[in-house]
Amino acid sequence: MTASNPCTIGKQTTTASFGLTLRIGTWLAMFLFAGFGTACQAQYGGASNASMGTVSNGLPTYLQHAGIAQNLNRKLPLSATYVDSTGKPVTLGDYFGKRPVVLAEVYFSCGMLCPQVMHGAADALKQTGFKAGKDYEIVIASFDPEDTAQQAASEKQLFLSWLGDPADASGVHFLTGQQPSIDALSDATGFHYVRVPGPDGKMDQFAHSSVVMVATPDGRLSKYFSGIEYEPRDLRLAMVDASNHKIGTAADLFLLYCCNYNPSAGRYTVSILRVLALAACFTILVILGMIYLLTRKPTGRNLPPSSPSAA
């Protein structure tokens, strides 16, 4: 029998282990990418891919002007004057400067779409984990100059009941204003509406879009979310992004890195290139770690001397 050489055996073992390490690293990277991609798609894939503000064919001419034009990064008219729910004169800028602002334009005598927008916003905000008045501000501004502070107060109490925490009242602001301020805000946000006749034929109703916006503390439009139901995670990420990452957790920052805001869809979607980059970095770290472990010199062990075996 031929004598065994411990050095040769060690080299063969190291080579086999290195090959195994490469295979393990590759499979780990594939598993990480597949798992994270599936999770993000499940989280963000439920929203419609329809573009915001698209006017359907066949609508009456007057309804074609009731859409939304996204004015991202547009400065809001912070000097516009309003009246709050207590009857106090205020300016829009009173609610900016420290925290991101969730903004919606409605009218308080609306019996159909506006209550659904406000309820959807309250339900989503309640699930974000953030607190109004502490992490963000809510501004609901009426675009009907005939709305009153009494109506604003009533709608605010209803909104607070949907939020479920009376302590949020300090961060919730319902405003009414006159036409110049209304026009200044709607022009800045790209929110278009038209008067339409009600069931009684009176021109006391409005056709308009359903949208919730997020603005930065310095008053610039950051994100738009259309519809009457909003993803809590999308709203949370939008507020973290608008605050310049001053609120939120490390997990929020990780998701913001891996997901991009899609303006046409009004939601966050997975950034495949960034996920692939993270998977590649993870694979490299795993391989380098295994190479280090496999090439490290053994300590505290002495191999017995080889002795030829009798034939």
KETOR-791108 format. One record per residue: z, x, y of N, C-alpha, C in turn; residue in one letter. Coordinates in steps of 0.02 Angstrom, whole numbers, padded with zeros to 5 digits, always signed. Layout:
ZXYZXYZXYA
...
This chain:
+00000+00042-00061+00000+00000+00000+00000+00043+00062M
-00034+00018+00113-00038+00056+00176+00023+00043+00219T
+00047+00095+00252+00107+00088+00295+00089+00047+00357A
+00136+00005+00377+00127-00036+00438+00149+00003+00499S
+00110-00006+00552+00126+00027+00616+00155-00024+00664N
+00219-00018+00683+00249-00067+00729+00213-00072+00795P
+00186-00017+00820+00150-00018+00885+00088-00062+00880C
+00051-00054+00824-00010-00093+00814+00007-00167+00809T
+00060-00181+00773+00081-00251+00765+00099-00280+00833I
+00135-00240+00874+00156-00264+00941+00097-00279+00985G
+00046-00236+00982-00014-00247+01023-00050-00310+01001K
-00056-00320+00934-00090-00380+00910-00052-00442+00931Q
+00014-00438+00927+00055-00496+00947+00047-00511+01021T
+00046-00457+01062+00038-00467+01134-00029-00497+01150T
-00083-00474+01116-00150-00500+01128-00153-00574+01109T
-00125-00590+01051-00126-00660+01030-00086-00704+01077A
-00028-00678+01100+00013-00716+01146-00022-00727+01213S
-00057-00674+01236-00093-00680+01299-00147-00734+01295F
-00183-00735+01238-00234-00787+01229-00203-00857+01228G
-00145-00861+01194-00110-00924+01193-00087-00945+01262L
-00066-00895+01302-00044-00909+01371-00101-00938+01413T
-00160-00908+01406-00217-00934+01443-00232-01006+01425L
-00229-01022+01360-00243-01090+01338-00190-01138+01364R
-00127-01116+01361-00073-01159+01386-00080-01172+01461I
-00096-01119+01499-00104-01127+01571-00160-01174+01588G
-00216-01168+01551-00273-01212+01563-00255-01285+01549T
-00222-01296+01492-00203-01365+01475-00153-01394+01524W
-00106-01352+01547-00058-01376+01596-00092-01397+01661L
-00141-01357+01683-00177-01374+01745-00215-01439+01737A
-00248-01448+01679-00285-01510+01667-00238-01570+01664M
-00180-01560+01632-00131-01614+01627-00104-01633+01695F
-00089-01582+01737-00063-01594+01804-00113-01633+01845L
-00176-01611+01845-00228-01644+01884-00239-01716+01862F
-00244-01725+01795-00257-01792+01769-00200-01840+01785A
-00139-01815+01775-00081-01858+01787-00072-01876+01860G
-00079-01826+01904-00070-01840+01975-00126-01884+02002F
-00187-01870+01980-00243-01910+02003-00237-01983+01982G
-00214-01995+01920-00205-02063+01896-00151-02098+01935T
-00096-02062+01949-00040-02093+01987-00062-02112+02057A
-00099-02067+02090-00121-02082+02158-00171-02140+02159C
-00216-02141+02110-00264-02195+02107-00229-02261+02096Q
-00177-02261+02054-00140-02322+02041-00104-02345+02104A
-00081-02297+02143-00043-02314+02203-00087-02335+02260Q
-00143-02303+02267-00185-02315+02326-00251-02351+02309Y
-00264-02363+02246-00329-02390+02228-00334-02465+02232G
-00279-02499+02247-00281-02571+02246-00313-02602+02308G
-00317-02564+02362-00343-02592+02424-00418-02597+02421A
-00444-02642+02460-00517-02651+02462-00550-02594+02499S
-00612-02579+02478-00650-02526+02511-00691-02553+02569N
-00684-02617+02584-00722-02646+02640-00702-02614+02705A
-00750-02602+02748-00736-02572+02813-00700-02621+02858S
-00657-02595+02901-00621-02637+02948-00667-02658+03005M
-00659-02720+03026-00696-02743+03084-00768-02760+03071G
-00790-02764+03008-00859-02781+02992-00871-02855+03005T
-00924-02871+03039-00940-02940+03054-00987-02966+03001V
-00969-03020+02968-01010-03048+02915-01072-03082+02944S
-01126-03081+02906-01187-03114+02928-01177-03189+02928N
-01209-03224+02974-01206-03296+02975-01149-03324+03017G
-01106-03283+03046-01052-03308+03088-01081-03334+03154L
-01048-03384+03184-01069-03405+03251-01066-03347+03299P
-01108-03350+03350-01113-03295+03398-01046-03278+03430T
-01008-03330+03448-00946-03317+03483-00894-03283+03438Y
-00901-03291+03372-00853-03259+03326-00870-03186+03314L
-00931-03165+03329-00951-03096+03317-00918-03048+03365Q
-00883-03074+03415-00848-03030+03463-00773-03028+03449H
-00752-03054+03390-00681-03057+03374-00664-03006+03320A
-00689-02946+03326-00676-02894+03276-00627-02842+03302G
-00627-02785+03267-00583-02729+03286-00624-02666+03287I
-00619-02628+03341-00652-02563+03346-00598-02510+03348A
-00596-02467+03298-00542-02418+03294-00551-02364+03348Q
-00502-02360+03392-00502-02309+03444-00449-02256+03428N
-00459-02221+03375-00410-02171+03354-00401-02118+03407L
-00339-02100+03418-00318-02050+03468-00326-02074+03540N
-00341-02138+03550-00347-02166+03617-00277-02174+03647R
-00270-02158+03709-00206-02165+03744-00195-02238+03763K
-00136-02263+03747-00119-02332+03763-00099-02337+03836L
-00107-02397+03867-00088-02406+03938-00012-02414+03944P
+00024-02360+03945+00097-02362+03945+00125-02392+04009L
+00085-02396+04062+00109-02424+04125+00099-02500+04128S
+00067-02529+04077+00055-02601+04077+00121-02639+04078A
+00126-02690+04118+00188-02727+04127+00191-02788+04082T
+00249-02801+04054+00261-02858+04009+00329-02888+04025Y
+00345-02941+03989+00411-02972+03990+00436-02974+03919V
+00498-02950+03906+00523-02950+03838+00553-03017+03819D
+00581-03022+03760+00606-03086+03734+00667-03111+03770S
+00698-03069+03811+00755-03092+03851+00735-03112+03922T
+00671-03106+03938+00648-03121+04005+00649-03062+04052G
+00664-03004+04027+00669-02944+04069+00601-02911+04079K
+00582-02893+04140+00518-02857+04151+00523-02786+04121P
+00471-02767+04085+00469-02702+04053+00398-02674+04059V
+00391-02612+04040+00324-02582+04032+00315-02562+03960T
+00253-02557+03939+00240-02537+03870+00269-02469+03855L
+00270-02425+03904+00295-02357+03895+00370-02354+03882G
+00406-02410+03894+00479-02410+03882+00495-02400+03808D
+00446-02412+03765+00459-02409+03693+00428-02347+03661Y
+00405-02302+03702+00375-02240+03677+00416-02181+03702F
+00403-02123+03672+00434-02062+03694+00476-02026+03642G
+00507-02064+03596+00551-02033+03547+00526-02042+03475K
+00500-02101+03459+00485-02119+03390+00414-02147+03385R
+00384-02146+03325+00320-02179+03315+00329-02254+03325P
+00275-02288+03342+00277-02360+03358+00228-02397+03313V
+00253-02450+03281+00210-02496+03243+00193-02553+03291V
+00128-02564+03301+00104-02610+03353+00060-02664+03322L
+00070-02726+03344+00026-02781+03323+00014-02826+03383A
-00047-02853+03387-00065-02900+03440-00076-02969+03408E
-00037-03018+03431-00039-03086+03404-00032-03135+03463V
-00031-03200+03447-00009-03249+03498+00039-03296+03463Y
+00091-03316+03500+00149-03347+03470+00140-03421+03453F
+00088-03453+03480+00075-03522+03463+00028-03528+03404S
+00009-03472+03375-00036-03472+03317+00000-03501+03256C
-00033-03545+03221-00001-03575+03162-00031-03552+03097G
-00076-03503+03099-00109-03483+03037-00105-03408+03024M
-00148-03369+03057-00155-03299+03040-00098-03255+03066L
-00078-03266+03128-00027-03222+03158+00039-03221+03120C
+00066-03278+03099+00127-03276+03059+00119-03236+02995P
+00059-03238+02965+00048-03200+02904+00046-03125+02919Q
+00017-03106+02976+00016-03036+02995+00087-03010+03005V
+00127-03049+03042+00196-03027+03056+00238-03026+02992M
+00229-03075+02949+00267-03076+02886+00247-03018+02842H
+00181-03004+02838+00158-02947+02797+00185-02881+02823G
+00186-02874+02890+00211-02812+02920+00286-02804+02907A
+00324-02859+02916+00396-02856+02904+00412-02839+02831A
+00376-02871+02786+00388-02859+02715+00373-02787+02695D
+00318-02758+02722+00301-02689+02707+00350-02640+02739A
+00368-02653+02802+00414-02608+02837+00482-02607+02803L
+00503-02664+02777+00568-02668+02743+00569-02622+02682K
+00511-02611+02651+00507-02570+02591+00493-02497+02604Q
+00482-02478+02667+00467-02408+02681+00528-02363+02676T
+00588-02392+02682+00649-02351+02681+00669-02326+02749G
+00627-02338+02801+00643-02319+02869+00678-02376+02905F
+00714-02360+02959+00751-02409+02997+00722-02416+03067K
+00709-02479+03088+00685-02492+03156+00740-02474+03205A
+00720-02440+03259+00768-02418+03309+00796-02349+03295G
+00791-02327+03233+00814-02260+03214+00755-02214+03198K
+00709-02238+03158+00652-02198+03137+00587-02218+03172D
+00582-02280+03194+00521-02304+03226+00538-02365+03269Y
+00490-02385+03310+00495-02445+03351+00441-02495+03329E
+00456-02559+03338+00406-02611+03325+00391-02647+03390I
+00328-02652+03408+00307-02688+03468+00257-02742+03447V
+00275-02805+03457+00229-02861+03445+00212-02890+03513I
+00150-02881+03535+00129-02902+03602+00082-02962+03597A
+00097-03014+03635+00054-03073+03636-00007-03061+03680S
-00065-03087+03658-00125-03082+03700-00142-03150+03731F
-00095-03198+03727-00104-03262+03760-00060-03264+03822D
-00089-03265+03882-00048-03264+03943-00005-03326+03951P
-00017-03378+03912+00023-03439+03917+00086-03436+03873E
+00092-03386+03830+00153-03379+03790+00212-03362+03835D
+00272-03384+03814+00331-03375+03856+00383-03330+03821T
+00432-03308+03861+00485-03267+03834+00526-03306+03783A
+00533-03372+03791+00570-03413+03743+00535-03412+03675Q
+00468-03417+03676+00431-03413+03614+00439-03344+03582Q
+00438-03292+03624+00447-03223+03599+00515-03216+03566A
+00567-03245+03595+00634-03240+03567+00638-03275+03499A
+00606-03333+03494+00606-03369+03431+00569-03331+03377S
+00511-03303+03395+00472-03265+03346+00508-03201+03326E
+00545-03171+03372+00582-03111+03355+00637-03125+03304K
+00672-03181+03312+00725-03199+03264+00695-03211+03195Q
+00637-03243+03193+00604-03255+03129+00583-03189+03097L
+00557-03143+03138+00535-03078+03113+00595-03039+03085F
+00652-03042+03120+00712-03007+03098+00737-03035+03032L
+00730-03100+03023+00750-03130+02959+00707-03104+02902S
+00644-03091+02917+00600-03062+02865+00617-02990+02851W
+00636-02953+02903+00657-02883+02893+00722-02880+02853L
+00765-02929+02862+00825-02934+02821+00885-02895+02846G
+00881-02866+02907+00938-02828+02933+00944-02840+03008D
+00997-02877+03028+01005-02891+03100+01012-02828+03143P
+01033-02772+03111+01041-02710+03149+00974-02682+03173A
+00919-02708+03146+00852-02685+03167+00832-02713+03235D
+00872-02759+03262+00852-02794+03324+00839-02746+03381A
+00877-02691+03384+00868-02644+03440+00800-02609+03438S
+00767-02609+03381+00703-02575+03375+00644-02623+03370G
+00657-02688+03378+00604-02739+03373+00594-02770+03442V
+00531-02770+03466+00518-02792+03535+00458-02840+03535H
+00471-02901+03558+00419-02952+03564+00404-02962+03638F
+00341-02955+03657+00322-02953+03728+00271-03007+03746L
+00276-03031+03806+00224-03074+03835+00201-03043+03901T
+00140-03057+03920+00114-03027+03981+00058-03068+04012G
+00034-03045+04069-00021-03077+04104-00087-03043+04085Q
-00141-03074+04105-00207-03054+04082-00224-02980+04096Q
-00207-02953+04155-00225-02881+04166-00193-02835+04114P
-00130-02845+04098-00096-02803+04048-00124-02816+03979S
-00138-02880+03964-00167-02897+03899-00234-02863+03890I
-00276-02866+03942-00343-02835+03938-00338-02759+03931D
-00291-02729+03967-00283-02656+03963-00264-02635+03892A
-00219-02672+03860-00198-02655+03793-00252-02668+03741L
-00285-02726+03746-00337-02742+03697-00397-02696+03704S
-00413-02675+03764-00468-02627+03773-00450-02559+03742D
-00389-02538+03750-00368-02473+03723-00367-02474+03647A
-00344-02529+03618-00338-02533+03545-00403-02553+03511T
-00450-02579+03549-00512-02604+03519-00503-02672+03486G
-00450-02707+03505-00435-02773+03476-00470-02826+03516F
-00520-02859+03485-00561-02909+03520-00545-02979+03494H
-00543-03027+03539-00529-03096+03520-00568-03143+03566Y
-00577-03204+03544-00612-03254+03584-00576-03321+03576V
-00577-03361+03628-00549-03428+03625-00594-03474+03584R
-00563-03516+03543-00601-03563+03502-00566-03631+03506V
-00602-03684+03494-00571-03750+03497-00526-03763+03436P
-00471-03798+03448-00427-03818+03394-00451-03883+03363G
-00413-03910+03315-00432-03973+03283-00441-04031+03331P
-00405-04028+03388-00411-04082+03438-00466-04069+03489D
-00503-04014+03479-00558-03998+03525-00538-03958+03585G
-00473-03947+03596-00451-03908+03654-00460-03833+03640K
-00477-03796+03693-00487-03724+03686-00419-03688+03692M
-00377-03700+03643-00310-03672+03646-00294-03627+03586D
-00345-03606+03550-00335-03561+03494-00381-03500+03502Q
-00369-03450+03459-00406-03388+03464-00431-03367+03395F
-00491-03338+03396-00517-03304+03336-00506-03229+03347A
-00476-03196+03298-00459-03126+03307-00450-03093+03238H
-00444-03027+03239-00434-02990+03177-00360-02986+03161S
-00345-02972+03097-00276-02961+03076-00268-02887+03063S
-00228-02854+03104-00222-02782+03099-00154-02760+03125V
-00127-02708+03093-00065-02676+03116-00083-02603+03131V
-00059-02578+03188-00075-02510+03209-00013-02467+03212M
-00022-02402+03205+00033-02354+03212+00013-02306+03267V
+00059-02295+03314+00046-02250+03371+00097-02194+03372A
+00078-02139+03401+00122-02080+03407+00174-02092+03462T
+00227-02053+03462+00278-02062+03515+00251-02054+03586P
+00198-02015+03594+00170-02006+03661+00117-02059+03678D
+00109-02110+03634+00067-02166+03650-00006-02160+03632G
-00022-02125+03578-00091-02119+03555-00098-02155+03488R
-00154-02191+03481-00166-02228+03419-00179-02181+03361L
-00142-02190+03307-00146-02144+03251-00178-02175+03189S
-00159-02237+03171-00184-02269+03110-00193-02344+03121K
-00241-02373+03084-00253-02445+03083-00248-02469+03011Y
-00216-02527+03001-00212-02558+02934-00231-02631+02942F
-00284-02651+02907-00310-02719+02914-00281-02765+02860S
-00291-02830+02870-00269-02879+02821-00203-02910+02840G
-00174-02946+02792-00109-02979+02802-00057-02953+02755I
-00076-02908+02709-00029-02874+02665-00042-02799+02671E
+00013-02761+02678+00007-02689+02691+00048-02650+02640Y
+00020-02593+02620+00054-02551+02571+00113-02515+02605E
+00174-02525+02581+00231-02490+02611+00223-02414+02613P
+00195-02386+02559+00186-02313+02558+00137-02291+02611R
+00084-02329+02623+00036-02311+02675+00068-02313+02744D
+00107-02365+02757+00142-02370+02821+00192-02314+02830L
+00227-02297+02776+00276-02242+02780+00242-02176+02796R
+00187-02162+02760+00151-02099+02773+00122-02098+02843L
+00098-02156+02867+00070-02159+02935+00123-02144+02987A
+00184-02169+02976+00238-02155+03024+00260-02083+03021M
+00263-02055+02960+00280-01984+02954+00228-01941+02989V
+00165-01958+02979+00110-01920+03010+00112-01928+03086D
+00123-01989+03110+00124-02001+03183+00183-01967+03216A
+00237-01958+03180+00297-01926+03209+00292-01851+03209S
+00234-01824+03187+00226-01752+03180+00276-01723+03131N
+00287-01762+03076+00330-01742+03021+00404-01735+03040H
+00424-01769+03093+00495-01766+03114+00538-01814+03074K
+00507-01862+03040+00543-01906+02994+00511-01899+02926I
+00545-01925+02874+00518-01920+02807+00551-01865+02767G
+00528-01859+02705+00556-01811+02657+00503-01761+02635T
+00525-01713+02594+00477-01664+02566+00424-01699+02523A
+00445-01752+02489+00396-01789+02448+00343-01821+02492A
+00362-01846+02551+00312-01875+02597+00263-01822+02620D
+00288-01763+02635+00244-01709+02657+00196-01688+02602L
+00221-01688+02540+00178-01671+02482+00122-01723+02475F
+00140-01788+02481+00090-01840+02475+00040-01837+02533L
+00064-01822+02593+00019-01815+02650-00031-01759+02640L
-00008-01705+02607-00054-01650+02593-00106-01670+02541Y
-00085-01708+02492-00130-01726+02436-00174-01786+02451C
-00159-01823+02504-00196-01884+02520-00221-01882+02592C
-00279-01911+02603-00309-01915+02669-00313-01987+02692N
-00306-01998+02757-00316-02066+02784-00390-02079+02791Y
-00412-02137+02764-00482-02157+02767-00488-02211+02820N
-00515-02195+02879-00519-02245+02933-00560-02306+02915P
-00615-02297+02879-00659-02354+02863-00625-02403+02816S
-00583-02378+02771-00547-02422+02724-00478-02441+02750A
-00452-02404+02799-00386-02418+02825-00331-02405+02775G
-00335-02350+02737-00284-02333+02688-00287-02259+02673R
-00238-02235+02636-00237-02165+02614-00270-02159+02545Y
-00311-02108+02537-00344-02096+02473-00332-02024+02451T
-00341-02012+02387-00327-01946+02359-00378-01895+02383V
-00354-01836+02403-00398-01781+02420-00407-01737+02358S
-00464-01745+02325-00475-01711+02261-00473-01635+02270I
-00502-01610+02323-00504-01537+02333-00434-01508+02340L
-00390-01544+02375-00322-01518+02384-00283-01521+02318R
-00294-01574+02279-00260-01579+02214-00284-01522+02168V
-00350-01509+02169-00377-01454+02128-00348-01387+02150L
-00340-01378+02216-00311-01315+02241-00239-01307+02217A
-00200-01361+02218-00132-01357+02194-00130-01342+02119L
-00175-01375+02081-00178-01362+02009-00197-01290+01994A
-00244-01263+02034-00264-01193+02023-00206-01145+02038A
-00170-01158+02093-00113-01115+02109-00059-01119+02055C
-00048-01179+02030+00002-01186+01977-00019-01148+01914F
-00083-01152+01897-00108-01116+01838-00100-01041+01846T
-00117-01016+01905-00111-00944+01917-00039-00922+01911I
+00007-00961+01939+00078-00943+01935+00102-00942+01862L
+00080-00991+01823+00100-00993+01752+00074-00932+01715V
+00011-00915+01726-00019-00857+01692+00015-00793+01712I
+00027-00784+01777+00060-00723+01800+00131-00718+01772L
+00165-00775+01768+00232-00774+01740+00232-00755+01667G
+00184-00782+01629+00180-00766+01557+00160-00693+01546M
+00114-00668+01589+00094-00598+01583+00154-00553+01595I
+00194-00570+01645+00254-00530+01660+00302-00529+01601Y
+00312-00588+01571+00359-00591+01515+00333-00554+01454L
+00268-00558+01443+00240-00526+01383+00232-00451+01389L
+00225-00425+01450+00215-00353+01460+00279-00317+01478T
+00333-00353+01485+00397-00321+01503+00422-00281+01443R
+00445-00221+01456+00470-00178+01403+00534-00206+01374K
+00538-00208+01307+00599-00233+01276+00658-00187+01290P
+00715-00215+01298+00776-00176+01310+00829-00193+01258T
+00867-00140+01238+00922-00151+01191+00901-00162+01120G
+00838-00147+01103+00816-00156+01033+00782-00091+01010R
+00800-00067+00952+00769-00007+00923+00733-00027+00859N
+00668-00011+00857+00629-00026+00797+00644+00026+00743L
+00653+00005+00681+00667+00053+00626+00605+00097+00615P
+00616+00159+00597+00559+00204+00583+00518+00179+00525P
+00452+00189+00532+00408+00167+00478+00411+00215+00420S
+00407+00190+00362+00407+00232+00301+00351+00209+00255S
+00312+00256+00231+00257+00237+00188+00283+00206+00123P
+00249+00156+00102+00267+00123+00040+00233+00155-00019S
+00267+00153-00075+00237+00182-00135+00178+00142-00158A
+00127+00177-00180+00065+00143-00202+00079+00108-00267A
